[in-house]
Amino acid sequence: MDENSFKKILDEALTPLREDVHDLKEDVHDLKEDVHDLKEDVQTLKVSVLSLEKTVGSYADSYQENQRNINRLDTRLNVVEEELAIEPPEDLKVPHFTA
């Protein structure tokens, strides 16, 4: 067997492998593009989630401050009502909830 025959046989044997490697390279390239797109989407969602967390946090802070103010006013009102012997209707009393 001469060198040219050997190269031809080897080339014929390696051709399917080269095609498979080429196909794999294309698949990897497509996957890299998909991963890049996903990273961009995640970054966008991350910014949105952080904004929502900030907004919800500010609402929680406002709720706590409002609850403290309601409790202070209720305490003041209860003192006045006791001093004046006023019994308010149940629907006008400030409800108290425990967390």
C-alpha positions in Angstrom: 0.0 0.0 0.0 1.5 3.3 -1.0 1.2 6.6 0.8 -1.5 8.0 -1.4 -3.7 4.9 -1.0 -3.3 5.1 2.8 -4.1 8.9 2.8 -7.2 8.2 0.7 -8.4 5.4 3.0 -7.7 7.5 6.1 -9.4 10.5 4.6 -12.5 8.4 3.8 -12.5 7.1 7.3 -12.1 10.5 8.9 -14.7 12.3 6.7 -17.7 11.3 8.8 -15.8 12.3 11.9 -15.0 15.7 10.4 -18.6 16.2 9.5 -19.6 15.3 13.1 -17.1 17.7 14.5 -18.3 20.4 12.2 -21.9 19.8 13.3 -20.9 19.8 16.9 -19.1 23.1 16.5 -22.2 24.6 14.9 -24.3 23.3 17.8 -21.9 24.7 20.4 -22.0 28.1 18.6 -25.8 28.0 18.7 -25.7 27.1 22.4 -23.3 29.9 23.1 -25.7 32.4 21.4 -28.6 31.0 23.4 -26.7 31.3 26.7 -25.7 34.9 25.8 -29.4 35.7 25.1 -30.4 34.1 28.4 -27.8 36.0 30.3 -29.2 39.2 28.9 -32.7 38.2 29.9 -31.6 37.3 33.4 -29.9 40.7 33.8 -33.1 42.5 32.7 -35.2 40.4 35.1 -32.7 41.0 37.9 -33.0 44.8 37.5 -36.8 44.4 37.5 -36.8 42.2 40.6 -34.5 44.6 42.5 -36.8 47.5 41.6 -39.8 45.5 42.9 -37.9 44.6 46.1 -37.1 48.2 46.7 -40.8 49.2 46.1 -42.2 46.5 48.3 -39.7 47.4 51.0 -40.8 51.0 51.0 -44.4 49.9 51.2 -43.6 47.8 54.2 -41.8 50.7 55.9 -44.8 53.0 55.2 -47.2 50.3 56.5 -45.2 50.0 59.8 -45.0 53.8 60.2 -48.8 54.1 59.5 -49.5 51.3 62.0 -47.5 53.0 64.7 -49.3 56.3 64.1 -52.7 54.5 64.2 -51.8 52.9 67.5 -50.7 56.2 68.9 -53.9 57.9 67.9 -56.0 55.0 69.2 -54.3 55.2 72.5 -55.0 58.9 72.7 -58.6 58.4 71.7 -59.1 55.6 74.2 -57.8 57.9 77.0 -60.3 60.6 76.0 -63.1 58.1 75.7 -62.4 56.7 79.1 -62.3 60.1 80.7 -65.6 61.1 79.1 -67.2 57.7 79.6 -67.9 57.3 75.9 -68.4 53.8 74.5 -68.0 54.0 70.8 -69.9 51.6 68.5 -67.9 48.5 67.6 -67.6 49.4 64.0 -65.8 52.7 64.9 -63.2 51.0 67.1 -59.7 50.5 65.7 -59.1 46.9 65.1 -55.8 45.5 66.5 -54.1 42.7 64.6 -51.2 40.6 65.7 -48.5 39.6 63.3 
